Amino acid sequence: MLPILSVTFPFFALVLCGYLAARRGLLPLAAIPGLNSFVLFFALPCMLYRFGATTPIAQLLDPNVALMYLFCALVMVALVLVVTLRGRIGWNDAAFGALVGAFPNTGFMGVPLLVALLGAPAAGPAIVTILVDMVITTSLCIALSRLGHEDNNAAEGAAQVSPAQAAKNALKGVAANPMPWAILTGALVSAFQWQLYAPVAMTVGLLADSASPVALFTIGAVLARSNMLSASGHAPQVPWSSVLPVAAIKLFVHPLVVFAVGSAAIAWGVPIDGFALTVLVLVSALPSASNVSMLAERFGADNGRIARIILVSTAAAFFTFATAVAWMTGRG
C-alpha cells in the first residue's frame, strides 16, 4: 500500500493545495475561471493529444472496451436515479446526481494518475472512457434532467425544453469542447504516424506538462469555492443524506460493477484483456468529475449538492482509490 500511496499522494496533495489556496485567499475566487479556461482549452487538450498520438490506434478505437464501459455507465445512471429520485429531489437534481455518480474525473486526474501507476499503455482505455462519458453519459443525463423541467415549464406557461432538444444542446456542447477533438487529432496522428514540426511539438509538450498540476490545483480551488459559497449563505445548505449515498455509490459500487461486468464479458469470450479491465476498474474508482458542477449550475440543478458530492468523493478517494489499486494490481 505504501508504494501506491507514494504515487497517488502528490496528485491528491495538489488538490489540497488548490483547496487551501482558495480558502486562505491566496488565490482570488475571481481567478478560478481563468485557471479552468487554461486547463480546458490549452493544457488538457495538449496532454490528451500527446497521449492519443503515442497510443496505438487499436487501443483508442476499441469497441469492446467502449461498449462494456458504456453498459456499466448506464447501470450506474439507473442505480443513482432509483436511489435519489424521491421526495424533494426531482428529475433535474436526480439526473445530475446520476451524472456525478457515473462520471469519474478521468480527464483532470485519471489519465496522468493511471499512467504514473500503470505506465503509458493505461492511457488508451482511459481515453476511451472519456469519450463515452462526455458524449453519451453526459448527453443522456442532461436529457433526463429536462423531464421534470418540461412539466414545470408547462404549468408556468414558460418556454419548454424537451429532452431531445436538451440532448441536442448537450451534443453541441461536446462539439465545442476541445478535449474530444484533441483525442481525435491524436488518434489520426497515431494512425498515420505523422510528426509535428519540432517547435510546435515543443510548445504542445510544455502545455501538456502543465496540464496535470494545474488541473489538480484547479479542482481543489473549485471545490473550496463551492464550499465557501455554501457556508456564506450564497448557496443553500445541503443535507448529508443527499450527498453520502451518491458519493458511496461512486467510490464503491461503480468499480465493483465494472469489475463484475468486465469479468463476465471476458468469461463469455469478449476480447477484453486483463490490463484493460484493470484500467477501467481504476477509472471507475476515481472521484466524481469536477465539470459536472458547472453543468449542474448551467441547467439549474442544485449545484451545492453536486459540489458537495464531488468534494466528499475526492477527499475519500485518497484512501479508497489506493485500496482499489492494491486490490486490482494484487490479483495477478
BALOBA-1460 file (C-alpha; in Angstrom, 3 decimals):
// residues 332
<rec num="1" residu="m" x="0.000" y="0.000" z="0.000"/>
<rec num="2" residu="l" x="2.807" y="2.473" z="0.817"/>
<rec num="3" residu="p" x="4.342" y="2.294" z="-2.696"/>
<rec num="4" residu="i" x="0.899" y="3.044" z="-4.139"/>
<rec num="5" residu="l" x="0.336" y="5.967" z="-1.788"/>
<rec num="6" residu="s" x="3.764" y="7.339" z="-2.713"/>
<rec num="7" residu="v" x="2.485" y="7.657" z="-6.299"/>
<rec num="8" residu="t" x="-1.052" y="8.863" z="-5.559"/>
<rec num="9" residu="f" x="-0.154" y="11.258" z="-2.719"/>
<rec num="10" residu="p" x="1.251" y="14.076" z="-4.939"/>
<rec num="11" residu="f" x="-1.906" y="14.088" z="-7.072"/>
<rec num="12" residu="f" x="-4.238" y="14.481" z="-4.099"/>
<rec num="13" residu="a" x="-1.784" y="16.857" z="-2.408"/>
<rec num="14" residu="l" x="-2.095" y="19.230" z="-5.383"/>
<rec num="15" residu="v" x="-5.890" y="19.160" z="-4.987"/>
<rec num="16" residu="l" x="-5.430" y="20.034" z="-1.303"/>
<rec num="17" residu="c" x="-3.048" y="22.869" z="-2.227"/>
<rec num="18" residu="g" x="-5.667" y="24.391" z="-4.529"/>
<rec num="19" residu="y" x="-8.328" y="23.996" z="-1.867"/>
<rec num="20" residu="l" x="-6.207" y="25.703" z="0.807"/>
<rec num="21" residu="a" x="-5.086" y="28.465" z="-1.573"/>
<rec num="22" residu="a" x="-8.695" y="29.419" z="-2.268"/>
<rec num="23" residu="r" x="-9.798" y="29.050" z="1.360"/>
<rec num="24" residu="r" x="-6.919" y="31.222" z="2.625"/>
<rec num="25" residu="g" x="-7.439" y="33.897" z="-0.016"/>
<rec num="26" residu="l" x="-4.073" y="33.276" z="-1.683"/>
<rec num="27" residu="l" x="-5.975" y="32.542" z="-4.883"/>
<rec num="28" residu="p" x="-8.779" y="35.045" z="-5.569"/>
<rec num="29" residu="l" x="-12.052" y="33.334" z="-6.398"/>
<rec num="30" residu="a" x="-12.291" y="35.512" z="-9.500"/>
<rec num="31" residu="a" x="-9.125" y="33.857" z="-10.830"/>
<rec num="32" residu="i" x="-10.575" y="30.332" z="-10.763"/>
<rec num="33" residu="p" x="-12.480" y="30.645" z="-14.069"/>
<rec num="34" residu="g" x="-9.215" y="31.698" z="-15.719"/>
<rec num="35" residu="l" x="-7.460" y="28.599" z="-14.405"/>
<rec num="36" residu="n" x="-10.354" y="26.478" z="-15.642"/>
<rec num="37" residu="s" x="-10.101" y="28.025" z="-19.096"/>
<rec num="38" residu="f" x="-6.347" y="27.449" z="-19.275"/>
<rec num="39" residu="v" x="-6.766" y="23.790" z="-18.349"/>
<rec num="40" residu="l" x="-9.784" y="23.151" z="-20.585"/>
<rec num="41" residu="f" x="-8.687" y="24.985" z="-23.730"/>
<rec num="42" residu="f" x="-4.892" y="24.751" z="-23.627"/>
<rec num="43" residu="a" x="-3.172" y="22.349" z="-21.238"/>
<rec num="44" residu="l" x="-5.536" y="19.368" z="-21.071"/>
<rec num="45" residu="p" x="-6.139" y="19.137" z="-24.848"/>
<rec num="46" residu="c" x="-2.376" y="19.090" z="-25.388"/>
<rec num="47" residu="m" x="-1.936" y="16.339" z="-22.815"/>
<rec num="48" residu="l" x="-4.731" y="14.235" z="-24.345"/>
<rec num="49" residu="y" x="-3.359" y="14.871" z="-27.833"/>
<rec num="50" residu="r" x="0.074" y="13.652" z="-26.735"/>
<rec num="51" residu="f" x="-1.331" y="10.502" z="-25.162"/>
<rec num="52" residu="g" x="-3.506" y="9.895" z="-28.221"/>
<rec num="53" residu="a" x="-0.628" y="10.405" z="-30.614"/>
<rec num="54" residu="t" x="1.603" y="7.930" z="-28.762"/>
<rec num="55" residu="t" x="-1.068" y="5.272" z="-28.177"/>
<rec num="56" residu="p" x="-1.717" y="2.542" z="-30.783"/>
<rec num="57" residu="i" x="-4.882" y="3.348" z="-32.711"/>
<rec num="58" residu="a" x="-6.398" y="-0.071" z="-31.883"/>
<rec num="59" residu="q" x="-6.447" y="0.862" z="-28.172"/>
<rec num="60" residu="l" x="-8.096" y="4.224" z="-28.845"/>
<rec num="61" residu="l" x="-10.836" y="2.695" z="-31.011"/>
<rec num="62" residu="d" x="-11.555" y="-0.497" z="-29.087"/>
<rec num="63" residu="p" x="-15.339" y="-1.052" z="-29.396"/>
<rec num="64" residu="n" x="-15.371" y="-3.855" z="-26.826"/>
<rec num="65" residu="v" x="-13.908" y="-1.622" z="-24.127"/>
<rec num="66" residu="a" x="-16.226" y="1.242" z="-25.093"/>
<rec num="67" residu="l" x="-19.410" y="-0.860" z="-25.091"/>
<rec num="68" residu="m" x="-18.584" y="-2.631" z="-21.846"/>
<rec num="69" residu="y" x="-17.818" y="0.649" z="-20.082"/>
<rec num="70" residu="l" x="-20.940" y="2.269" z="-21.581"/>
<rec num="71" residu="f" x="-23.140" y="-0.545" z="-20.277"/>
<rec num="72" residu="c" x="-21.720" y="-0.028" z="-16.781"/>
<rec num="73" residu="a" x="-22.263" y="3.740" z="-17.040"/>
<rec num="74" residu="l" x="-25.928" y="3.160" z="-17.921"/>
<rec num="75" residu="v" x="-26.276" y="0.803" z="-14.961"/>
<rec num="76" residu="m" x="-24.820" y="3.467" z="-12.670"/>
<rec num="77" residu="v" x="-27.118" y="6.175" z="-14.007"/>
<rec num="78" residu="a" x="-30.146" y="3.932" z="-13.454"/>
<rec num="79" residu="l" x="-28.987" y="2.954" z="-9.965"/>
<rec num="80" residu="v" x="-28.454" y="6.513" z="-8.750"/>
<rec num="81" residu="l" x="-31.803" y="7.576" z="-10.210"/>
<rec num="82" residu="v" x="-33.561" y="4.778" z="-8.341"/>
<rec num="83" residu="v" x="-31.817" y="5.721" z="-5.089"/>
<rec num="84" residu="t" x="-32.343" y="9.502" z="-5.329"/>
<rec num="85" residu="l" x="-35.496" y="10.095" z="-7.404"/>
<rec num="86" residu="r" x="-37.812" y="10.518" z="-4.452"/>
<rec num="87" residu="g" x="-39.095" y="13.100" z="-2.006"/>
<rec num="88" residu="r" x="-37.932" y="16.623" z="-2.699"/>
<rec num="89" residu="i" x="-35.411" y="15.558" z="-5.344"/>
<rec num="90" residu="g" x="-36.953" y="15.850" z="-8.804"/>
<rec num="91" residu="w" x="-35.735" y="14.840" z="-12.229"/>
<rec num="92" residu="n" x="-33.327" y="17.745" z="-12.648"/>
<rec num="93" residu="d" x="-31.398" y="17.166" z="-9.423"/>
<rec num="94" residu="a" x="-31.662" y="13.377" z="-9.697"/>
<rec num="95" residu="a" x="-30.279" y="13.375" z="-13.251"/>
<rec num="96" residu="f" x="-27.229" y="15.434" z="-12.329"/>
<rec num="97" residu="g" x="-26.791" y="13.310" z="-9.217"/>
<rec num="98" residu="a" x="-26.744" y="10.310" z="-11.561"/>
<rec num="99" residu="l" x="-24.149" y="12.017" z="-13.751"/>
<rec num="100" residu="v" x="-21.891" y="12.849" z="-10.808"/>
<rec num="101" residu="g" x="-22.264" y="9.237" z="-9.630"/>
<rec num="102" residu="a" x="-21.316" y="7.764" z="-13.008"/>
<rec num="103" residu="f" x="-18.750" y="10.234" z="-14.433"/>
<rec num="104" residu="p" x="-15.227" y="9.832" z="-12.978"/>
<rec num="105" residu="n" x="-12.658" y="12.624" z="-13.002"/>
<rec num="106" residu="t" x="-10.716" y="10.885" z="-15.763"/>
<rec num="107" residu="g" x="-9.563" y="13.904" z="-17.749"/>
<rec num="108" residu="f" x="-8.282" y="16.181" z="-14.994"/>
<rec num="109" residu="m" x="-6.988" y="13.448" z="-12.691"/>
<rec num="110" residu="g" x="-7.340" y="9.918" z="-14.044"/>
<rec num="111" residu="v" x="-5.181" y="9.838" z="-17.169"/>
<rec num="112" residu="p" x="-1.977" y="11.240" z="-15.615"/>
<rec num="113" residu="l" x="-2.527" y="9.285" z="-12.394"/>
<rec num="114" residu="l" x="-3.104" y="5.956" z="-14.144"/>
<rec num="115" residu="v" x="-0.141" y="6.495" z="-16.457"/>
<rec num="116" residu="a" x="2.030" y="7.175" z="-13.401"/>
<rec num="117" residu="l" x="0.762" y="3.991" z="-11.747"/>
<rec num="118" residu="l" x="0.489" y="1.568" z="-14.671"/>
<rec num="119" residu="g" x="2.575" y="3.063" z="-17.471"/>
<rec num="120" residu="a" x="1.766" y="4.668" z="-20.824"/>
<rec num="121" residu="p" x="-0.475" y="1.804" z="-22.085"/>
<rec num="122" residu="a" x="-3.079" y="2.817" z="-19.476"/>
<rec num="123" residu="a" x="-3.837" y="5.970" z="-21.488"/>
<rec num="124" residu="g" x="-5.663" y="4.088" z="-24.267"/>
<rec num="125" residu="p" x="-8.541" y="2.547" z="-22.257"/>
<rec num="126" residu="a" x="-8.789" y="5.662" z="-20.068"/>
<rec num="127" residu="i" x="-9.220" y="7.917" z="-23.112"/>
<rec num="128" residu="v" x="-11.975" y="5.610" z="-24.406"/>
<rec num="129" residu="t" x="-13.893" y="6.175" z="-21.162"/>
<rec num="130" residu="i" x="-13.555" y="9.946" z="-21.514"/>
<rec num="131" residu="l" x="-15.240" y="9.818" z="-24.924"/>
<rec num="132" residu="v" x="-18.055" y="7.590" z="-23.620"/>
<rec num="133" residu="d" x="-18.737" y="9.791" z="-20.594"/>
<rec num="134" residu="m" x="-18.504" y="13.108" z="-22.436"/>
<rec num="135" residu="v" x="-20.583" y="12.149" z="-25.469"/>
<rec num="136" residu="i" x="-23.142" y="9.597" z="-24.234"/>
<rec num="137" residu="t" x="-23.422" y="9.611" z="-20.427"/>
<rec num="138" residu="t" x="-23.470" y="13.400" z="-20.195"/>
<rec num="139" residu="s" x="-25.974" y="13.831" z="-23.032"/>
<rec num="140" residu="l" x="-28.270" y="11.187" z="-21.550"/>
<rec num="141" residu="c" x="-28.286" y="12.749" z="-18.080"/>
<rec num="142" residu="i" x="-28.898" y="16.245" z="-19.445"/>
<rec num="143" residu="a" x="-31.832" y="14.892" z="-21.453"/>
<rec num="144" residu="l" x="-33.206" y="13.148" z="-18.351"/>
<rec num="145" residu="s" x="-32.854" y="16.357" z="-16.348"/>
<rec num="146" residu="r" x="-35.364" y="18.039" z="-18.660"/>
<rec num="147" residu="l" x="-38.196" y="15.578" z="-17.947"/>
<rec num="148" residu="g" x="-39.385" y="17.279" z="-14.784"/>
<rec num="149" residu="h" x="-38.336" y="20.706" z="-16.060"/>
<rec num="150" residu="e" x="-40.679" y="20.348" z="-19.019"/>
<rec num="151" residu="d" x="-43.667" y="19.689" z="-16.769"/>
<rec num="152" residu="n" x="-42.847" y="22.675" z="-14.562"/>
<rec num="153" residu="n" x="-42.492" y="24.974" z="-17.542"/>
<rec num="154" residu="a" x="-45.787" y="23.754" z="-18.980"/>
<rec num="155" residu="a" x="-47.526" y="24.563" z="-15.696"/>
<rec num="156" residu="e" x="-45.990" y="28.028" z="-15.621"/>
<rec num="157" residu="g" x="-46.587" y="28.744" z="-19.302"/>
<rec num="158" residu="a" x="-42.869" y="29.236" z="-19.878"/>
<rec num="159" residu="a" x="-40.786" y="28.139" z="-22.820"/>
<rec num="160" residu="q" x="-40.261" y="24.392" z="-22.841"/>
<rec num="161" residu="v" x="-37.053" y="22.470" z="-23.450"/>
<rec num="162" residu="s" x="-37.707" y="18.870" z="-24.470"/>
<rec num="163" residu="p" x="-35.369" y="16.005" z="-23.552"/>
<rec num="164" residu="a" x="-34.492" y="15.611" z="-27.231"/>
<rec num="165" residu="q" x="-33.585" y="19.292" z="-27.519"/>
<rec num="166" residu="a" x="-31.597" y="19.096" z="-24.288"/>
<rec num="167" residu="a" x="-29.649" y="16.112" z="-25.629"/>
<rec num="168" residu="k" x="-29.026" y="18.016" z="-28.864"/>
<rec num="169" residu="n" x="-27.746" y="21.007" z="-26.896"/>
<rec num="170" residu="a" x="-25.514" y="18.688" z="-24.876"/>
<rec num="171" residu="l" x="-24.005" y="17.263" z="-28.059"/>
<rec num="172" residu="k" x="-23.388" y="20.815" z="-29.285"/>
<rec num="173" residu="g" x="-21.548" y="21.432" z="-26.027"/>
<rec num="174" residu="v" x="-19.445" y="18.327" z="-26.637"/>
<rec num="175" residu="a" x="-18.626" y="19.574" z="-30.143"/>
<rec num="176" residu="a" x="-17.450" y="22.887" z="-28.659"/>
<rec num="177" residu="n" x="-15.275" y="21.099" z="-26.090"/>
<rec num="178" residu="p" x="-11.657" y="20.871" z="-27.289"/>
<rec num="179" residu="m" x="-10.906" y="17.594" z="-25.472"/>
<rec num="180" residu="p" x="-12.667" y="15.197" z="-27.886"/>
<rec num="181" residu="w" x="-11.071" y="16.971" z="-30.829"/>
<rec num="182" residu="a" x="-7.654" y="16.721" z="-29.201"/>
<rec num="183" residu="i" x="-8.175" y="12.981" z="-28.743"/>
<rec num="184" residu="l" x="-9.353" y="12.616" z="-32.353"/>
<rec num="185" residu="t" x="-6.375" y="14.590" z="-33.669"/>
<rec num="186" residu="g" x="-4.003" y="12.467" z="-31.615"/>
<rec num="187" residu="a" x="-5.667" y="9.315" z="-32.949"/>
<rec num="188" residu="l" x="-5.146" y="10.497" z="-36.535"/>
<rec num="189" residu="v" x="-1.508" y="11.284" z="-35.829"/>
<rec num="190" residu="s" x="-1.119" y="7.829" z="-34.304"/>
<rec num="191" residu="a" x="-2.833" y="6.130" z="-37.255"/>
<rec num="192" residu="f" x="-0.776" y="7.882" z="-39.949"/>
<rec num="193" residu="q" x="2.465" y="8.147" z="-37.932"/>
<rec num="194" residu="w" x="2.703" y="11.887" z="-38.514"/>
<rec num="195" residu="q" x="5.180" y="14.137" z="-36.697"/>
<rec num="196" residu="l" x="4.647" y="17.728" z="-35.593"/>
<rec num="197" residu="y" x="7.110" y="20.431" z="-36.602"/>
<rec num="198" residu="a" x="9.713" y="20.446" z="-33.815"/>
<rec num="199" residu="p" x="8.979" y="23.929" z="-32.340"/>
<rec num="200" residu="v" x="5.239" y="23.177" z="-32.392"/>
<rec num="201" residu="a" x="5.850" y="19.804" z="-30.746"/>
<rec num="202" residu="m" x="7.863" y="21.516" z="-28.013"/>
<rec num="203" residu="t" x="5.063" y="24.048" z="-27.417"/>
<rec num="204" residu="v" x="2.499" y="21.263" z="-27.185"/>
<rec num="205" residu="g" x="4.813" y="19.385" z="-24.834"/>
<rec num="206" residu="l" x="5.182" y="22.365" z="-22.487"/>
<rec num="207" residu="l" x="1.423" y="22.836" z="-22.305"/>
<rec num="208" residu="a" x="0.880" y="19.094" z="-21.812"/>
<rec num="209" residu="d" x="3.385" y="19.015" z="-18.958"/>
<rec num="210" residu="s" x="1.468" y="21.791" z="-17.193"/>
<rec num="211" residu="a" x="-1.927" y="20.057" z="-17.510"/>
<rec num="212" residu="s" x="-1.774" y="17.683" z="-14.580"/>
<rec num="213" residu="p" x="-0.529" y="20.047" z="-11.821"/>
<rec num="214" residu="v" x="-2.694" y="22.981" z="-12.884"/>
<rec num="215" residu="a" x="-5.789" y="20.795" z="-13.350"/>
<rec num="216" residu="l" x="-5.411" y="19.195" z="-9.928"/>
<rec num="217" residu="f" x="-4.779" y="22.565" z="-8.271"/>
<rec num="218" residu="t" x="-7.861" y="23.946" z="-10.031"/>
<rec num="219" residu="i" x="-10.028" y="21.045" z="-8.818"/>
<rec num="220" residu="g" x="-9.156" y="21.956" z="-5.244"/>
<rec num="221" residu="a" x="-9.869" y="25.644" z="-5.824"/>
<rec num="222" residu="v" x="-13.249" y="24.890" z="-7.424"/>
<rec num="223" residu="l" x="-14.223" y="22.661" z="-4.507"/>
<rec num="224" residu="a" x="-13.171" y="25.316" z="-2.000"/>
<rec num="225" residu="r" x="-15.192" y="27.981" z="-3.813"/>
<rec num="226" residu="s" x="-18.337" y="25.833" z="-3.731"/>
<rec num="227" residu="n" x="-17.854" y="25.107" z="-0.039"/>
<rec num="228" residu="m" x="-17.263" y="28.781" z="0.764"/>
<rec num="229" residu="l" x="-20.370" y="29.903" z="-1.124"/>
<rec num="230" residu="s" x="-22.476" y="27.354" z="0.753"/>
<rec num="231" residu="a" x="-21.057" y="28.388" z="4.136"/>
<rec num="232" residu="s" x="-21.614" y="32.104" z="3.441"/>
<rec num="233" residu="g" x="-25.288" y="31.612" z="2.629"/>
<rec num="234" residu="h" x="-24.909" y="32.324" z="-1.105"/>
<rec num="235" residu="a" x="-25.895" y="28.720" z="-1.742"/>
<rec num="236" residu="p" x="-28.437" y="26.578" z="0.155"/>
<rec num="237" residu="q" x="-27.254" y="24.180" z="2.832"/>
<rec num="238" residu="v" x="-27.110" y="20.584" z="1.672"/>
<rec num="239" residu="p" x="-28.096" y="17.689" z="3.960"/>
<rec num="240" residu="w" x="-25.575" y="14.887" z="4.188"/>
<rec num="241" residu="s" x="-28.315" y="12.368" z="3.471"/>
<rec num="242" residu="s" x="-28.462" y="13.594" z="-0.117"/>
<rec num="243" residu="v" x="-24.675" y="13.536" z="-0.528"/>
<rec num="244" residu="l" x="-23.168" y="10.474" z="1.135"/>
<rec num="245" residu="p" x="-25.200" y="7.786" z="-0.702"/>
<rec num="246" residu="v" x="-24.171" y="9.095" z="-4.138"/>
<rec num="247" residu="a" x="-20.529" y="9.522" z="-3.097"/>
<rec num="248" residu="a" x="-20.501" y="5.972" z="-1.720"/>
<rec num="249" residu="i" x="-22.062" y="4.597" z="-4.910"/>
<rec num="250" residu="k" x="-19.424" y="6.398" z="-6.975"/>
<rec num="251" residu="l" x="-16.435" y="5.166" z="-4.976"/>
<rec num="252" residu="f" x="-17.542" y="1.634" z="-4.072"/>
<rec num="253" residu="v" x="-20.371" y="0.421" z="-6.302"/>
<rec num="254" residu="h" x="-19.084" y="1.806" z="-9.595"/>
<rec num="255" residu="p" x="-15.742" y="-0.080" z="-9.611"/>
<rec num="256" residu="l" x="-17.463" y="-3.253" z="-8.408"/>
<rec num="257" residu="v" x="-19.999" y="-3.039" z="-11.242"/>
<rec num="258" residu="v" x="-17.250" y="-2.523" z="-13.817"/>
<rec num="259" residu="f" x="-15.234" y="-5.401" z="-12.395"/>
<rec num="260" residu="a" x="-18.227" y="-7.770" z="-12.349"/>
<rec num="261" residu="v" x="-19.433" y="-6.874" z="-15.838"/>
<rec num="262" residu="g" x="-15.915" y="-6.900" z="-17.298"/>
<rec num="263" residu="s" x="-15.075" y="-10.253" z="-15.712"/>
<rec num="264" residu="a" x="-18.328" y="-11.728" z="-17.038"/>
<rec num="265" residu="a" x="-17.641" y="-10.339" z="-20.511"/>
<rec num="266" residu="i" x="-14.151" y="-11.869" z="-20.552"/>
<rec num="267" residu="a" x="-15.567" y="-15.205" z="-19.348"/>
<rec num="268" residu="w" x="-18.084" y="-15.117" z="-22.199"/>
<rec num="269" residu="g" x="-15.290" y="-14.642" z="-24.739"/>
<rec num="270" residu="v" x="-15.434" y="-10.883" z="-25.303"/>
<rec num="271" residu="p" x="-11.894" y="-9.832" z="-26.347"/>
<rec num="272" residu="i" x="-11.051" y="-7.529" z="-23.437"/>
<rec num="273" residu="d" x="-7.658" y="-8.169" z="-21.861"/>
<rec num="274" residu="g" x="-6.989" y="-8.144" z="-18.144"/>
<rec num="275" residu="f" x="-4.906" y="-4.964" z="-18.278"/>
<rec num="276" residu="a" x="-7.722" y="-3.010" z="-19.952"/>
<rec num="277" residu="l" x="-10.150" y="-4.271" z="-17.301"/>
<rec num="278" residu="t" x="-7.767" y="-3.127" z="-14.555"/>
<rec num="279" residu="v" x="-7.646" y="0.353" z="-16.109"/>
<rec num="280" residu="l" x="-11.440" y="0.528" z="-16.418"/>
<rec num="281" residu="v" x="-11.970" y="-0.545" z="-12.808"/>
<rec num="282" residu="l" x="-9.484" y="2.055" z="-11.568"/>
<rec num="283" residu="v" x="-11.074" y="4.736" z="-13.759"/>
<rec num="284" residu="s" x="-14.424" y="3.939" z="-12.153"/>
<rec num="285" residu="a" x="-12.807" y="4.128" z="-8.691"/>
<rec num="286" residu="l" x="-11.818" y="7.773" z="-9.294"/>
<rec num="287" residu="p" x="-13.783" y="10.575" z="-7.592"/>
<rec num="288" residu="s" x="-16.580" y="12.363" z="-9.420"/>
<rec num="289" residu="a" x="-15.746" y="14.667" z="-12.324"/>
<rec num="290" residu="s" x="-15.480" y="18.301" z="-11.276"/>
<rec num="291" residu="n" x="-17.016" y="19.618" z="-14.505"/>
<rec num="292" residu="v" x="-20.421" y="18.155" z="-13.509"/>
<rec num="293" residu="s" x="-20.731" y="21.033" z="-11.050"/>
<rec num="294" residu="m" x="-20.532" y="23.563" z="-13.879"/>
<rec num="295" residu="l" x="-23.121" y="21.642" z="-15.901"/>
<rec num="296" residu="a" x="-25.471" y="21.462" z="-12.915"/>
<rec num="297" residu="e" x="-25.211" y="25.214" z="-12.423"/>
<rec num="298" residu="r" x="-25.872" y="25.847" z="-16.105"/>
<rec num="299" residu="f" x="-29.055" y="23.723" z="-16.120"/>
<rec num="300" residu="g" x="-30.446" y="24.991" z="-12.845"/>
<rec num="301" residu="a" x="-29.840" y="21.926" z="-10.674"/>
<rec num="302" residu="d" x="-28.790" y="22.031" z="-7.014"/>
<rec num="303" residu="n" x="-25.139" y="22.831" z="-7.647"/>
<rec num="304" residu="g" x="-24.364" y="22.924" z="-3.910"/>
<rec num="305" residu="r" x="-25.336" y="19.260" z="-3.611"/>
<rec num="306" residu="i" x="-23.313" y="18.275" z="-6.675"/>
<rec num="307" residu="a" x="-20.258" y="20.198" z="-5.453"/>
<rec num="308" residu="r" x="-20.524" y="18.562" z="-2.029"/>
<rec num="309" residu="i" x="-20.648" y="15.092" z="-3.614"/>
<rec num="310" residu="i" x="-17.533" y="15.920" z="-5.657"/>
<rec num="311" residu="l" x="-15.766" y="17.257" z="-2.550"/>
<rec num="312" residu="v" x="-16.599" y="14.192" z="-0.429"/>
<rec num="313" residu="s" x="-15.692" y="11.713" z="-3.178"/>
<rec num="314" residu="t" x="-12.399" y="13.499" z="-3.863"/>
<rec num="315" residu="a" x="-11.375" y="13.576" z="-0.204"/>
<rec num="316" residu="a" x="-12.363" y="9.945" z="0.408"/>
<rec num="317" residu="a" x="-10.749" y="8.750" z="-2.825"/>
<rec num="318" residu="f" x="-7.288" y="9.353" z="-1.369"/>
<rec num="319" residu="f" x="-7.883" y="6.179" z="0.623"/>
<rec num="320" residu="t" x="-10.426" y="4.284" z="-1.485"/>
<rec num="321" residu="f" x="-8.550" y="4.701" z="-4.761"/>
<rec num="322" residu="a" x="-5.300" y="3.416" z="-3.259"/>
<rec num="323" residu="t" x="-7.230" y="0.419" z="-1.912"/>
<rec num="324" residu="a" x="-8.677" y="-0.225" z="-5.395"/>
<rec num="325" residu="v" x="-5.187" y="-0.061" z="-6.924"/>
<rec num="326" residu="a" x="-3.833" y="-2.515" z="-4.348"/>
<rec num="327" residu="w" x="-6.775" y="-4.853" z="-4.999"/>
<rec num="328" residu="m" x="-6.545" y="-4.815" z="-8.797"/>
<rec num="329" residu="t" x="-2.757" y="-4.937" z="-9.083"/>
<rec num="330" residu="g" x="-2.503" y="-7.641" z="-6.413"/>
<rec num="331" residu="r" x="-4.926" y="-10.008" z="-8.117"/>
<rec num="332" residu="g" x="-2.262" y="-11.310" z="-10.529"/>
